[in-house]
Amino acid sequence: MNPIKFAREILKYCENKPVIKTDRGPLYRWTLQRLGLKHEYETFGERNAIEGWFNILKVRLKRFWKRFPFNASKESVESWITAFVALYNLEVRIS
C-alpha cells in the first residue's frame, strides 16, 4: 500500500494532527513531511512498548491462521482480534 494512502487512512481515527513517533526510517520522514505532520524520533520509550504489543499480536495471529479455516470471513477475523485485544487488556490490568 502507498505510504501516504496508509497514513491518510490512519489519520481518519485521529483528532487534530497528532505528533507521530518513529524510528529513523527514511520512508516515515518523507511521508509525514508530505502530509504536513509533526514527527519525533524515538528509539526506546512509548514507541518500543507499542512495537512490543504488535509483536505479541503478530505471534498470536500466526498461531491463529494455522488453526482457523481458510474460508473465514472478514467479520470472524475482526471478532477474533477484538476478543484477543479485550482479553489481553484484561490480563494486563489484573497483573
Z-matrix of the N, CA and C atoms (Angstrom, degrees):
N
C 1 1.453
C 2 1.529 1 108.77
N 3 1.278 2 115.63 1 142.83
C 4 1.453 3 122.83 2 176.65
C 5 1.536 4 109.14 3 -59.41
N 6 1.354 5 118.88 4 130.10
C 7 1.465 6 120.71 5 -176.82
C 8 1.526 7 113.65 6 -61.84
N 9 1.326 8 117.67 7 -33.69
C 10 1.465 9 119.80 8 179.18
C 11 1.530 10 109.83 9 -70.30
N 12 1.315 11 116.42 10 -42.12
C 13 1.470 12 120.65 11 177.88
C 14 1.524 13 110.13 12 -62.42
N 15 1.324 14 116.67 13 -42.64
C 16 1.465 15 121.44 14 178.44
C 17 1.527 16 110.78 15 -60.92
N 18 1.323 17 116.97 16 -47.23
C 19 1.466 18 121.34 17 -179.63
C 20 1.528 19 110.76 18 -62.16
N 21 1.310 20 117.51 19 -39.52
C 22 1.473 21 120.17 20 178.19
C 23 1.528 22 111.17 21 -63.90
N 24 1.311 23 116.91 22 -38.71
C 25 1.469 24 120.64 23 177.46
C 26 1.524 25 110.58 24 -62.37
N 27 1.330 26 117.16 25 -43.59
C 28 1.459 27 121.57 26 -179.91
C 29 1.532 28 110.39 27 -65.87
N 30 1.320 29 116.94 28 -38.97
C 31 1.465 30 120.86 29 -177.52
C 32 1.529 31 112.79 30 -64.09
N 33 1.312 32 117.42 31 -18.83
C 34 1.465 33 120.03 32 176.79
C 35 1.525 34 111.19 33 -61.36
N 36 1.322 35 116.63 34 -25.56
C 37 1.457 36 121.77 35 -177.29
C 38 1.533 37 112.74 36 -95.73
N 39 1.315 38 117.60 37 3.55
C 40 1.468 39 121.87 38 -176.85
C 41 1.524 40 110.42 39 -107.33
N 42 1.321 41 114.84 40 146.44
C 43 1.456 42 119.79 41 171.85
C 44 1.522 43 107.54 42 -90.71
N 45 1.311 44 116.68 43 138.99
C 46 1.467 45 121.99 44 -179.08
C 47 1.522 46 110.42 45 56.88
N 48 1.310 47 117.04 46 -152.57
C 49 1.468 48 121.56 47 176.65
C 50 1.517 49 108.03 48 -110.49
N 51 1.311 50 118.16 49 111.71
C 52 1.469 51 120.34 50 -177.33
C 53 1.523 52 112.08 51 -76.21
N 54 1.335 53 115.64 52 159.29
C 55 1.458 54 121.50 53 169.18
C 56 1.528 55 105.13 54 -89.93
N 57 1.305 56 117.12 55 123.01
C 58 1.456 57 121.72 56 -174.65
C 59 1.516 58 109.47 57 -102.51
N 60 1.325 59 116.24 58 131.86
C 61 1.462 60 121.61 59 179.34
C 62 1.521 61 108.89 60 -96.95
N 63 1.325 62 115.78 61 129.45
C 64 1.460 63 120.89 62 -177.99
C 65 1.519 64 109.97 63 -135.03
N 66 1.326 65 114.70 64 167.02
C 67 1.453 66 118.11 65 167.54
C 68 1.536 67 105.66 66 -86.05
N 69 1.276 68 118.94 67 -165.54
C 70 1.470 69 119.99 68 -173.61
C 71 1.533 70 113.60 69 -89.73
N 72 1.316 71 117.59 70 23.45
C 73 1.464 72 120.35 71 177.59
C 74 1.520 73 110.88 72 -61.92
N 75 1.334 74 118.97 73 126.54
C 76 1.464 75 121.37 74 -175.23
C 77 1.533 76 113.37 75 -64.36
N 78 1.311 77 118.12 76 -27.60
C 79 1.461 78 120.16 77 -179.39
C 80 1.520 79 111.15 78 -67.16
N 81 1.331 80 116.86 79 -35.09
C 82 1.467 81 119.88 80 177.71
C 83 1.522 82 110.58 81 -61.59
N 84 1.317 83 116.97 82 -50.95
C 85 1.469 84 121.18 83 -177.10
C 86 1.528 85 110.48 84 -59.23
N 87 1.307 86 116.48 85 -46.27
C 88 1.461 87 121.49 86 -179.13
C 89 1.525 88 110.54 87 -60.41
N 90 1.319 89 117.12 88 -49.01
C 91 1.464 90 122.24 89 -177.95
C 92 1.521 91 111.27 90 -62.42
N 93 1.330 92 116.42 91 -47.86
C 94 1.464 93 120.09 92 -176.47
C 95 1.521 94 111.98 93 -67.93
N 96 1.323 95 117.06 94 -35.07
C 97 1.466 96 119.69 95 176.60
C 98 1.528 97 110.77 96 -65.84
N 99 1.325 98 116.32 97 -40.60
C 100 1.464 99 120.40 98 179.50
C 101 1.531 100 111.84 99 -62.46
N 102 1.333 101 116.06 100 -31.79
C 103 1.459 102 120.75 101 -179.89
C 104 1.528 103 112.46 102 -91.25
N 105 1.333 104 117.75 103 -2.16
C 106 1.461 105 121.83 104 179.02
C 107 1.518 106 113.49 105 71.19
N 108 1.330 107 116.73 106 31.65
C 109 1.464 108 121.42 107 -178.87
C 110 1.518 109 110.96 108 -103.21
N 111 1.328 110 115.30 109 145.71
C 112 1.460 111 120.33 110 175.63
C 113 1.523 112 108.88 111 -78.92
N 114 1.329 113 114.78 112 145.33
C 115 1.464 114 118.13 113 174.72
C 116 1.517 115 109.34 114 -144.56
N 117 1.316 116 114.18 115 154.18
C 118 1.463 117 121.67 116 178.86
C 119 1.524 118 107.73 117 -126.65
N 120 1.316 119 114.57 118 145.75
C 121 1.459 120 119.49 119 174.12
C 122 1.519 121 108.86 120 -86.20
N 123 1.310 122 115.75 121 136.19
C 124 1.456 123 120.06 122 177.27
C 125 1.525 124 108.56 123 -149.00
N 126 1.314 125 115.33 124 125.12
C 127 1.465 126 120.04 125 -179.30
C 128 1.519 127 111.56 126 -91.98
N 129 1.312 128 116.72 127 -38.37
C 130 1.458 129 121.06 128 178.30
C 131 1.522 130 107.82 129 -125.93
N 132 1.297 131 118.45 130 -173.48
C 133 1.460 132 121.04 131 177.52
C 134 1.508 133 112.22 132 93.44
N 135 1.351 134 116.59 133 -141.52
C 136 1.470 135 122.08 134 -175.15
C 137 1.524 136 112.06 135 -57.55
N 138 1.310 137 116.85 136 -44.25
C 139 1.457 138 120.63 137 -177.79
C 140 1.519 139 110.18 138 -59.97
N 141 1.323 140 117.11 139 -38.86
C 142 1.452 141 121.59 140 -179.77
C 143 1.532 142 111.63 141 -64.87
N 144 1.331 143 116.97 142 -39.13
C 145 1.464 144 120.70 143 178.42
C 146 1.526 145 110.68 144 -65.06
N 147 1.308 146 116.91 145 -39.90
C 148 1.465 147 121.02 146 179.28
C 149 1.522 148 110.03 147 -66.81
N 150 1.330 149 117.55 148 -43.14
C 151 1.460 150 120.30 149 177.50
C 152 1.522 151 110.82 150 -61.72
N 153 1.332 152 116.84 151 -39.06
C 154 1.458 153 120.58 152 178.14
C 155 1.520 154 111.49 153 -61.08
N 156 1.331 155 116.80 154 -41.44
C 157 1.461 156 120.52 155 179.26
C 158 1.524 157 110.42 156 -64.33
N 159 1.334 158 116.99 157 -43.08
C 160 1.461 159 119.51 158 -179.73
C 161 1.529 160 111.42 159 -67.65
N 162 1.329 161 118.09 160 -30.14
C 163 1.467 162 119.77 161 174.67
C 164 1.519 163 110.56 162 -64.74
N 165 1.339 164 117.00 163 -41.11
C 166 1.462 165 120.44 164 176.82
C 167 1.530 166 109.76 165 -62.07
N 168 1.330 167 116.70 166 -45.32
C 169 1.458 168 120.42 167 179.15
C 170 1.527 169 110.80 168 -61.00
N 171 1.330 170 117.07 169 -41.21
C 172 1.462 171 120.82 170 -178.87
C 173 1.530 172 111.27 171 -62.77
N 174 1.321 173 116.81 172 -42.70
C 175 1.470 174 120.76 173 178.03
C 176 1.521 175 110.20 174 -62.06
N 177 1.332 176 116.69 175 -44.95
C 178 1.470 177 120.68 176 179.80
C 179 1.527 178 111.45 177 -63.76
N 180 1.331 179 117.12 178 -39.32
C 181 1.464 180 119.69 179 179.31
C 182 1.522 181 111.62 180 -64.83
N 183 1.332 182 117.18 181 -37.05
C 184 1.466 183 119.45 182 177.27
C 185 1.519 184 110.73 183 -61.66
N 186 1.328 185 116.60 184 -43.60
C 187 1.471 186 120.67 185 177.10
C 188 1.519 187 110.53 186 -64.77
N 189 1.324 188 115.55 187 -40.60
C 190 1.453 189 122.12 188 -179.23
C 191 1.527 190 110.67 189 -58.35
N 192 1.334 191 117.10 190 -48.22
C 193 1.465 192 120.48 191 -176.06
C 194 1.519 193 112.07 192 -66.93
N 195 1.317 194 118.27 193 -27.63
C 196 1.472 195 120.22 194 178.56
C 197 1.521 196 111.21 195 -68.28
N 198 1.336 197 117.47 196 -25.14
C 199 1.459 198 121.34 197 -175.21
C 200 1.528 199 113.63 198 -111.77
N 201 1.299 200 117.69 199 -7.52
C 202 1.460 201 120.92 200 -174.70
C 203 1.520 202 109.24 201 -96.35
N 204 1.322 203 118.02 202 144.57
C 205 1.481 204 119.89 203 179.44
C 206 1.532 205 111.32 204 -61.48
N 207 1.303 206 116.43 205 143.98
C 208 1.460 207 120.75 206 -177.98
C 209 1.523 208 112.86 207 -72.28
N 210 1.312 209 117.08 208 -16.53
C 211 1.464 210 119.24 209 178.70
C 212 1.524 211 111.19 210 -96.59
N 213 1.322 212 116.78 211 25.74
C 214 1.466 213 121.77 212 -178.69
C 215 1.522 214 110.24 213 -64.55
N 216 1.313 215 114.95 214 142.95
C 217 1.464 216 119.79 215 178.78
C 218 1.526 217 110.17 216 -81.81
N 219 1.312 218 115.07 217 161.79
C 220 1.465 219 120.64 218 177.54
C 221 1.534 220 110.03 219 -60.60
N 222 1.311 221 116.46 220 -38.05
C 223 1.466 222 121.19 221 -179.26
C 224 1.528 223 111.40 222 -63.52
N 225 1.339 224 117.51 223 -40.55
C 226 1.462 225 119.40 224 -179.03
C 227 1.527 226 111.08 225 -69.12
N 228 1.317 227 116.94 226 -35.53
C 229 1.464 228 120.35 227 176.84
C 230 1.530 229 109.61 228 -67.19
N 231 1.333 230 116.95 229 -44.68
C 232 1.461 231 120.36 230 178.89
C 233 1.525 232 111.30 231 -62.02
N 234 1.332 233 117.74 232 -39.57
C 235 1.467 234 119.59 233 -179.99
C 236 1.529 235 110.47 234 -68.21
N 237 1.343 236 117.60 235 -35.22
C 238 1.467 237 120.12 236 177.25
C 239 1.528 238 110.19 237 -64.23
N 240 1.331 239 116.96 238 -46.03
C 241 1.472 240 120.59 239 -179.60
C 242 1.534 241 110.29 240 -63.49
N 243 1.329 242 117.25 241 -41.68
C 244 1.468 243 120.69 242 177.97
C 245 1.524 244 110.73 243 -60.17
N 246 1.332 245 116.35 244 -44.44
C 247 1.471 246 120.31 245 178.85
C 248 1.523 247 110.97 246 -64.62
N 249 1.332 248 117.53 247 -41.75
C 250 1.462 249 120.75 248 179.59
C 251 1.524 250 110.73 249 -60.97
N 252 1.324 251 116.85 250 -46.25
C 253 1.464 252 121.16 251 -178.79
C 254 1.529 253 110.18 252 -63.37
N 255 1.328 254 117.17 253 -42.80
C 256 1.467 255 120.26 254 179.64
C 257 1.527 256 111.01 255 -62.39
N 258 1.333 257 117.48 256 -45.24
C 259 1.464 258 120.58 257 179.49
C 260 1.528 259 111.71 258 -67.55
N 261 1.318 260 116.66 259 -37.97
C 262 1.463 261 120.47 260 178.60
C 263 1.528 262 109.72 261 -63.03
N 264 1.336 263 117.12 262 -45.95
C 265 1.463 264 120.95 263 179.78
C 266 1.518 265 111.28 264 -64.97
N 267 1.316 266 118.19 265 -36.48
C 268 1.456 267 121.66 266 177.41
C 269 1.527 268 110.46 267 -64.87
N 270 1.320 269 116.29 268 -42.68
C 271 1.474 270 121.20 269 179.37
C 272 1.526 271 110.99 270 -63.18
N 273 1.335 272 116.97 271 -41.24
C 274 1.464 273 121.38 272 -179.77
C 275 1.529 274 110.36 273 -64.10
N 276 1.324 275 117.88 274 -40.52
C 277 1.459 276 121.65 275 -179.60
C 278 1.523 277 111.62 276 -67.64
N 279 1.321 278 117.59 277 -35.05
C 280 1.455 279 121.50 278 -178.71
C 281 1.523 280 111.17 279 -74.04
N 282 1.323 281 116.82 280 -36.09
C 283 1.470 282 121.46 281 -176.12
C 284 1.495 283 113.78 282 -65.39
